[in-house]
Amino acid sequence: MQPFEEILALVKKQCTHSDAVADEAATPKAIRVHADDLLPVMQELLNHSSLYFDMLSCITGIDNGPGHDMEVAYNLYSIPFGHQLMIKVKLNRDNPAIESLNHFWRSANWLEREIFDMYGIVFLNHPDLRRILMPADWEGHPLRKDYKHQEYYRDIKVEY
């Protein structure tokens, strides 16, 4: 298994927009990268012979509240090597968008759709980015901290 410092060094080599930053307090240990560096970083983590993060087990949307950035956290696992890693990316709250990872890991498809539906984060180049939990004509994104609850949906009062 690669020590975290070696994985961090490999990730930093892929970053061109800003340097990757370790977040060792996270579980699993995490590396924060710039959104524009996400694709080359993830490709390296998937294809590197001693890492081979072949499983994208979870993607999480994070809303840090009005006036703050939003985040996406990716949990990776290597089945043959038994190690795990989290990659975090900050996004601008006003236009939260990031590249889709569906072409690397097919598990990204529904996970990205769920985050789009609940947080309004757009996954660029996703093959089928549409709501997955809420009705197609639902207004807003329910897990955003600035979400305004609808009083009516299709002329039916929405009770909370």
Rosetta blueprint (number, residue, H / E / L):
1 M L
2 Q L
3 P L
4 F H
5 E H
6 E H
7 I H
8 L H
9 A H
10 L H
11 V H
12 K H
13 K H
14 Q H
15 C L
16 T L
17 H L
18 S L
19 D L
20 A L
21 V E
22 A E
23 D E
24 E L
25 A L
26 A L
27 T L
28 P L
29 K L
30 A E
31 I E
32 R E
33 V L
34 H L
35 A H
36 D H
37 D H
38 L H
39 L H
40 P H
41 V H
42 M H
43 Q H
44 E H
45 L H
46 L H
47 N H
48 H L
49 S L
50 S L
51 L L
52 Y L
53 F L
54 D L
55 M E
56 L E
57 S E
58 C E
59 I E
60 T E
61 G E
62 I E
63 D E
64 N L
65 G L
66 P L
67 G L
68 H L
69 D L
70 M E
71 E E
72 V E
73 A E
74 Y E
75 N E
76 L E
77 Y E
78 S L
79 I L
80 P L
81 F L
82 G L
83 H L
84 Q E
85 L E
86 M E
87 I E
88 K E
89 V E
90 K E
91 L E
92 N L
93 R L
94 D L
95 N L
96 P L
97 A E
98 I E
99 E E
100 S L
101 L L
102 N L
103 H L
104 F L
105 W L
106 R L
107 S L
108 A H
109 N H
110 W H
111 L H
112 E H
113 R H
114 E H
115 I H
116 F H
117 D H
118 M H
119 Y H
120 G L
121 I L
122 V E
123 F E
124 L E
125 N L
126 H L
127 P L
128 D L
129 L L
130 R L
131 R L
132 I L
133 L L
134 M L
135 P L
136 A L
137 D L
138 W L
139 E L
140 G L
141 H L
142 P L
143 L L
144 R L
145 K L
146 D L
147 Y L
148 K L
149 H L
150 Q L
151 E L
152 Y E
153 Y E
154 R L
155 D L
156 I E
157 K E
158 V L
159 E L
160 Y L
